[in-house]
């Protein structure tokens, strides 16, 4: 039981540390009305696209590193009222 608790705490701390580090980075990305993304930082090492969750149809903006295909950030696309954009609506 104690071993399980320690393992859970370590995993939680590592996860939260990773989320904090990733959350502190920033990329300026936006989508036009056709869903085509524009990288405002002009960095050729990154690529951006819209990903749609197959189950919920929620759209996400994804920015990833072209060199090693690591995801830099994922954030939901929001409507003007702050609700997530749903594919097909």
C-alpha distances in whole Angstrom, upper triangle without the diagonal:
4,5,5,6,9,10,11,12,14,15,17,18,20,21,23,24,26,27,29,30,32,33,35,37,40,42,45,46,47,49,52,53,53,49,50,49,50,49,50,49,51,48,49,46,44,45,44,44,43,40,40,37,38,36,37,40,39,40,39,40,39,40,39,40,43,42,39,38,35,35,36,35,35,36,38,42,43,46,48,46,43,41,40,43,43,45,48,48
4,5,5,6,9,10,11,12,14,15,17,18,20,21,23,24,26,27,29,30,31,33,36,39,41,44,45,47,49,52,53,53,49,50,48,50,48,49,48,50,47,48,45,43,44,43,44,43,40,40,37,39,37,38,41,39,41,39,40,39,39,39,39,42,42,38,38,35,34,35,35,35,36,38,42,43,46,48,46,43,42,41,44,44,45,49,49
4,5,5,6,9,10,11,12,14,15,17,18,20,21,23,24,26,27,29,30,32,34,37,40,43,43,46,47,51,52,51,48,49,46,48,46,48,46,48,45,46,42,41,42,41,42,41,39,39,36,37,36,37,40,38,39,37,39,37,37,36,37,40,39,35,35,32,32,33,33,33,35,37,40,42,45,47,46,42,41,40,43,43,44,48,48
4,6,5,6,9,10,11,12,14,15,16,18,20,21,22,24,26,27,28,30,32,35,38,41,41,43,44,48,49,49,45,46,44,46,44,46,44,46,43,44,41,39,40,39,39,38,36,36,33,34,33,33,36,35,36,34,36,34,35,34,35,38,37,34,33,30,30,31,31,31,32,34,37,39,42,44,43,39,38,37,39,39,41,44,45
4,5,5,6,9,10,11,12,14,15,16,18,20,21,22,24,26,27,29,31,34,37,40,40,42,44,47,48,48,44,46,43,45,43,45,43,45,43,44,41,39,39,39,39,38,36,36,33,34,33,33,36,35,36,34,35,34,35,34,35,38,38,34,34,31,30,30,30,30,31,33,37,38,41,43,41,38,37,36,38,39,41,44,44
4,5,5,6,9,10,11,12,14,15,16,18,20,21,23,24,26,27,30,33,35,39,39,42,43,47,48,48,44,45,43,44,42,43,42,44,41,42,39,37,38,38,39,38,36,36,34,35,34,35,37,35,36,34,35,33,34,33,34,37,36,33,32,29,29,29,29,30,31,33,37,38,42,44,42,39,38,36,39,40,41,45,45
4,5,5,6,9,10,11,12,14,15,17,18,20,21,23,24,26,28,31,34,37,37,39,41,45,46,46,42,43,40,42,40,41,40,42,39,40,36,35,36,35,36,35,33,33,31,32,32,32,35,33,34,32,33,31,31,30,31,34,33,30,29,26,26,27,27,27,29,31,35,36,40,42,41,37,36,35,37,38,39,43,43
4,5,5,6,9,10,11,12,14,15,16,18,20,21,22,24,27,29,32,35,35,37,39,42,44,43,40,41,38,40,38,40,38,41,38,39,36,34,34,34,34,33,31,31,28,30,29,29,32,30,31,29,30,29,30,29,30,33,33,30,29,26,25,25,25,25,26,28,32,33,37,39,38,34,33,31,34,34,36,40,40
4,5,5,6,9,10,11,12,14,15,16,18,20,21,23,25,28,31,34,35,37,39,42,44,44,40,41,38,40,38,39,38,40,37,39,35,34,34,34,34,34,32,32,30,32,31,31,33,31,32,30,31,29,30,29,30,33,33,30,29,26,25,25,25,25,26,28,32,33,37,39,37,34,33,32,35,35,37,41,41
4,5,5,6,9,10,11,12,14,15,17,18,20,21,23,27,29,33,34,36,38,42,43,43,39,40,37,38,36,37,36,38,35,36,33,31,33,32,33,33,31,32,30,32,31,31,33,31,32,29,30,28,28,27,28,31,30,27,27,23,23,23,23,24,26,28,32,33,37,39,38,34,34,32,35,36,37,41,42
4,6,5,6,9,10,11,12,14,15,17,18,20,22,25,27,31,31,33,35,39,40,40,36,37,34,36,34,35,34,36,33,34,31,29,30,29,30,30,27,28,26,28,27,28,30,28,28,26,27,25,25,24,25,28,28,25,24,21,20,21,21,21,23,25,29,31,34,36,36,32,31,29,32,32,34,38,38
4,6,5,6,8,10,11,12,14,15,16,18,21,24,26,29,30,32,34,37,39,39,35,36,33,35,33,34,33,35,33,34,31,29,30,29,29,29,27,27,25,28,27,26,29,26,27,25,26,24,25,24,26,29,29,26,25,21,20,20,20,20,21,23,27,28,32,34,33,29,28,27,30,31,33,36,36
4,5,5,6,9,10,10,12,14,15,17,19,22,25,28,29,32,34,38,39,40,36,36,34,35,32,33,32,34,32,33,30,28,30,29,30,30,28,29,27,30,29,29,31,28,29,26,26,25,25,24,25,29,28,26,25,21,21,20,20,21,22,25,28,29,33,35,34,30,30,29,31,33,34,38,38
4,6,5,6,9,10,11,12,14,16,17,21,23,27,28,30,32,36,38,38,34,34,32,32,30,31,30,32,29,30,27,25,27,27,28,28,26,28,26,29,28,28,30,28,27,24,25,23,22,21,22,25,25,22,22,18,18,17,18,19,21,24,27,29,33,35,34,30,30,28,31,32,33,37,38
4,5,5,6,9,10,11,12,14,16,19,21,25,25,27,29,33,35,35,31,31,29,30,28,29,28,30,28,29,26,24,25,24,25,25,23,24,22,25,25,24,26,24,24,21,21,20,20,19,21,24,24,21,20,17,15,15,15,16,17,20,24,25,29,31,31,27,26,25,27,28,30,33,34
4,5,5,6,9,10,10,12,15,18,21,24,24,27,29,33,34,35,31,32,29,30,28,29,27,30,28,29,26,24,25,25,26,25,24,25,23,26,26,25,27,24,24,21,21,20,20,20,22,25,26,23,22,18,17,16,15,16,17,20,23,24,28,30,29,25,25,24,27,28,30,34,34
4,5,5,6,9,10,11,13,17,20,23,24,27,29,33,35,36,32,32,29,29,27,28,26,28,26,28,25,23,25,24,26,26,25,27,26,29,29,28,29,26,26,23,22,21,20,20,20,24,24,22,21,17,16,15,15,17,18,21,25,26,30,31,31,27,27,26,29,30,32,36,36
4,5,5,6,8,10,11,15,17,21,22,24,27,30,33,33,29,29,26,26,24,25,23,26,23,25,22,20,21,21,22,23,22,24,23,26,26,26,27,24,23,20,19,17,17,16,17,20,20,18,17,14,13,12,12,14,16,19,22,24,28,30,30,26,26,24,26,28,29,33,34
4,6,5,6,9,10,13,16,19,20,22,24,28,30,30,27,27,24,25,23,24,22,25,23,25,22,20,21,20,21,21,20,21,21,24,24,23,24,21,20,17,17,15,15,16,17,21,21,19,18,14,12,11,10,11,13,16,19,21,25,26,26,22,22,21,23,25,27,30,31
4,6,5,6,9,12,15,18,20,23,25,29,31,32,28,28,25,25,23,23,22,25,23,25,23,21,22,21,23,23,23,24,24,27,27,26,27,24,23,19,19,18,17,17,19,22,23,21,20,17,15,13,12,14,14,18,21,22,26,27,27,23,24,22,25,27,29,33,33
4,5,5,7,11,14,17,19,22,25,29,31,31,28,28,24,24,21,22,20,22,20,22,20,18,20,20,22,23,23,25,25,28,29,28,28,25,23,20,19,17,15,15,16,20,20,18,18,14,13,11,11,14,15,19,21,23,27,28,28,25,26,24,26,28,30,34,34
4,5,6,9,11,15,16,19,21,25,28,28,24,24,21,21,18,19,18,20,18,20,17,15,17,16,18,19,19,21,21,25,25,24,25,21,20,16,15,13,12,12,13,17,18,16,15,12,10,7,7,10,12,15,18,20,24,25,26,22,23,21,23,25,26,30,30
4,6,8,11,13,15,18,20,24,26,27,24,24,20,21,18,19,18,21,19,21,19,17,18,17,19,19,19,21,21,25,25,24,24,20,19,16,14,13,13,14,16,19,21,19,18,15,12,9,8,10,10,14,16,18,21,23,23,19,20,19,21,24,25,29,29
4,7,10,13,15,18,22,25,28,29,25,25,21,21,18,18,16,20,18,21,19,17,19,18,20,21,22,24,24,28,29,27,27,24,22,18,17,16,14,15,16,20,21,20,19,16,14,11,10,13,13,17,19,20,24,24,25,22,23,22,24,27,28,32,32
4,7,10,13,16,19,23,26,26,23,22,19,18,15,15,13,16,14,17,15,13,15,15,18,19,20,23,24,27,28,27,26,23,21,17,15,13,11,12,13,17,18,17,17,14,12,8,8,12,13,16,18,20,23,24,25,22,23,22,23,26,27,31,31
4,7,9,13,16,19,22,23,20,19,16,15,12,11,10,13,13,16,14,12,14,13,16,17,19,21,23,26,28,26,25,22,19,16,13,12,10,12,13,16,18,18,17,15,12,9,8,11,11,15,16,17,21,21,23,20,21,20,21,24,25,28,28
4,6,10,13,16,20,20,17,16,12,11,8,8,7,10,10,13,12,9,11,10,13,15,17,20,22,25,27,25,24,21,18,14,11,10,8,10,11,14,16,17,16,14,12,9,8,11,11,14,14,17,20,20,23,20,21,20,20,23,23,26,27
4,7,11,13,17,18,15,14,10,9,7,6,6,10,11,13,14,11,12,10,13,14,17,20,22,26,27,26,24,20,17,14,11,11,10,12,14,16,19,20,18,17,15,12,11,12,12,14,13,15,18,18,21,18,20,19,19,22,22,25,25
4,7,10,14,14,11,10,7,6,5,6,8,10,11,13,14,11,10,7,9,11,14,17,19,23,25,23,21,18,14,12,8,9,8,11,14,15,18,20,17,17,14,12,11,11,11,12,11,13,16,17,19,17,18,17,16,19,19,22,22
4,7,10,11,9,8,6,6,7,8,11,13,14,16,17,14,12,9,10,10,13,16,19,22,24,22,19,16,13,11,8,10,11,14,17,18,21,22,20,19,17,15,13,13,11,12,9,11,13,14,17,15,17,15,14,17,17,19,19
4,7,7,5,5,4,6,9,11,14,15,16,17,18,15,13,9,9,8,12,14,17,20,22,20,17,15,11,11,8,11,12,15,18,19,22,23,20,21,18,17,15,14,13,12,9,11,12,14,17,16,16,14,12,15,14,16,16
4,5,5,6,6,8,11,13,16,16,19,19,21,18,15,12,11,11,15,16,20,22,24,22,19,17,14,14,12,15,15,19,21,21,25,26,24,24,21,21,19,17,16,15,12,13,13,14,18,17,18,16,14,16,15,16,16
4,6,7,10,12,15,16,20,20,22,23,24,21,18,15,13,12,15,16,19,21,23,21,17,16,13,15,14,17,18,21,24,24,28,29,26,26,24,23,21,19,18,16,12,13,12,13,17,17,17,15,12,14,13,13,13
4,6,9,11,15,17,20,20,22,22,23,20,17,14,11,10,13,14,18,19,22,20,17,16,13,14,13,16,17,20,23,22,26,27,24,25,22,23,21,19,18,16,13,15,15,16,20,19,19,17,13,14,12,12,13
4,6,10,13,15,18,18,19,19,20,17,14,11,8,7,10,11,15,17,20,18,14,13,10,11,10,12,14,17,19,19,23,24,21,21,19,19,17,15,14,13,10,13,13,16,18,18,17,14,11,13,11,12,13
4,7,10,13,16,15,16,16,17,15,11,9,7,8,12,14,17,19,22,21,18,16,13,13,10,12,13,15,18,17,21,22,19,20,18,18,17,16,16,15,13,15,16,18,21,20,20,18,15,16,14,16,17
4,7,9,12,12,13,13,15,12,9,6,6,8,11,14,18,20,23,22,19,17,13,12,9,10,10,13,15,15,19,20,17,18,16,15,14,14,13,14,12,15,16,18,21,19,20,17,15,17,16,18,19
4,6,9,9,11,12,14,11,9,8,9,11,15,18,21,24,27,25,22,20,16,15,11,12,11,13,15,15,19,20,18,19,17,16,15,15,15,16,14,17,18,19,22,21,22,20,18,20,19,21,22
4,6,6,7,9,11,8,8,7,10,13,16,19,22,25,28,26,24,21,18,15,12,11,9,11,12,13,16,18,16,17,15,13,13,14,15,17,15,18,20,21,24,22,23,21,20,22,22,24,25
4,5,8,11,13,11,11,11,13,16,19,22,25,28,31,29,26,24,20,18,14,14,12,14,15,16,19,21,19,19,18,15,15,17,16,18,17,19,21,21,24,22,24,22,22,24,24,27,27
4,5,9,10,9,11,12,15,18,21,24,27,30,32,31,28,26,22,19,15,15,12,13,13,14,17,19,18,18,17,14,15,17,17,20,19,21,23,24,27,25,26,25,24,27,27,29,30
4,6,9,9,10,11,15,18,21,24,27,30,33,32,29,27,23,21,17,16,13,14,13,13,15,18,17,18,17,15,17,19,20,22,21,23,25,26,29,27,29,27,26,28,27,30,31
4,5,6,8,11,15,18,20,24,27,29,32,31,29,27,23,20,17,15,11,11,10,10,12,15,14,15,15,13,15,17,19,22,21,24,27,28,30,28,29,27,26,29,28,31,32
4,6,8,11,14,18,20,24,26,29,32,31,29,27,24,21,17,15,12,11,9,8,10,13,13,14,15,14,16,18,20,23,23,26,28,30,32,30,31,28,27,29,28,31,32
4,7,10,14,17,19,23,25,28,31,30,28,26,23,20,17,14,10,9,6,5,6,10,10,11,12,11,14,17,19,22,22,26,28,30,33,30,30,28,27,29,28,31,32
4,7,10,14,16,19,22,24,27,27,25,23,19,16,13,10,7,6,5,5,8,10,9,10,9,9,11,13,16,18,19,22,25,27,29,26,27,24,23,25,24,27,29
4,7,11,13,16,19,21,24,24,22,20,16,14,11,8,6,6,6,6,10,11,9,10,10,10,11,12,14,16,16,20,23,25,27,25,25,22,21,22,21,24,25
4,7,10,13,16,19,22,21,18,17,13,10,7,6,4,6,9,10,13,14,11,12,10,10,10,10,11,13,13,16,19,21,24,21,21,18,17,18,17,20,22
4,6,10,13,16,19,18,15,14,10,8,6,5,7,9,12,12,16,16,13,14,11,12,11,10,11,12,11,15,17,20,22,20,19,16,14,15,14,17,19
4,7,10,13,15,14,12,10,6,6,5,6,9,11,15,15,19,19,15,16,13,14,12,9,10,9,8,12,14,17,19,17,16,13,11,12,10,13,15
4,7,9,12,12,9,8,6,5,6,7,10,12,15,16,19,19,15,15,12,14,12,9,10,9,10,13,16,19,21,18,16,13,11,11,10,13,15
4,6,9,8,6,6,4,6,9,10,14,16,19,20,23,22,18,18,15,17,15,11,11,9,10,13,15,19,19,17,15,11,10,8,7,11,13
4,6,6,5,5,7,8,11,12,16,17,21,22,25,23,19,19,16,18,16,12,12,10,12,14,16,20,20,18,15,12,11,9,9,12,14
4,6,6,8,10,11,15,15,19,20,23,24,27,25,21,21,19,21,19,16,16,14,15,17,19,23,23,21,18,14,13,11,10,12,15
4,6,8,11,13,17,18,21,23,26,27,30,28,24,23,21,23,21,17,17,15,16,18,19,23,22,20,17,14,14,11,11,13,15
4,5,9,11,15,17,20,22,26,27,30,28,25,24,21,22,20,16,15,12,13,14,16,19,19,17,13,10,10,8,9,11,12
4,6,10,13,15,19,21,24,25,29,27,24,23,20,22,19,15,14,11,11,13,14,18,18,16,13,10,8,5,5,8,10
4,7,10,13,16,19,23,24,27,26,22,21,18,19,16,12,11,7,8,9,11,15,15,13,10,6,6,5,6,10,10
4,7,10,13,16,20,21,24,23,20,19,16,17,14,10,9,6,6,8,11,14,15,13,11,7,6,6,6,10,11
4,6,10,13,16,18,21,20,17,16,12,13,10,6,5,4,5,9,12,15,16,14,12,9,8,10,10,14,15
4,7,10,14,15,19,18,15,14,11,11,8,6,5,6,6,10,13,16,17,15,14,11,11,13,13,16,17
4,6,10,12,15,15,11,11,7,8,6,5,7,9,10,13,17,19,21,18,18,14,14,16,15,19,20
4,7,9,12,12,10,9,6,6,5,7,9,12,13,16,19,21,23,20,21,18,17,19,19,22,23
4,6,9,9,6,6,4,5,7,9,12,15,16,20,23,25,27,24,24,21,21,22,21,25,26
4,6,6,5,5,6,7,10,12,15,19,20,23,26,29,30,27,27,25,24,26,25,28,30
4,6,5,8,9,10,13,15,18,21,22,25,28,30,33,30,30,26,26,27,26,29,30
4,6,8,11,12,15,18,21,24,25,28,32,34,36,33,33,30,29,30,29,32,34
4,6,9,11,14,16,20,23,25,28,31,34,36,32,32,29,29,29,28,32,34
4,6,9,12,13,17,20,21,25,28,31,32,29,29,25,25,26,25,28,30
4,6,9,11,15,18,20,24,27,30,31,28,27,24,24,25,25,28,30
4,6,7,11,14,16,20,23,26,27,24,23,20,21,22,22,25,27
4,7,10,14,16,19,23,25,26,23,23,20,21,22,23,26,27
4,7,10,12,15,19,21,22,19,19,16,17,19,20,24,24
4,7,10,13,16,19,20,16,16,13,14,16,16,20,21
4,7,9,13,15,16,13,12,10,11,13,15,19,19
4,6,10,13,13,10,9,6,8,10,12,15,15
4,7,10,11,9,8,6,6,9,10,13,13
4,7,8,5,5,4,5,9,12,14,12
4,5,5,5,6,6,9,12,13,11
4,5,8,9,9,13,15,16,14
4,6,9,10,13,16,17,14
4,7,9,12,15,17,15
4,6,9,13,15,12
4,6,10,12,11
4,7,9,8
4,6,6
4,6
4
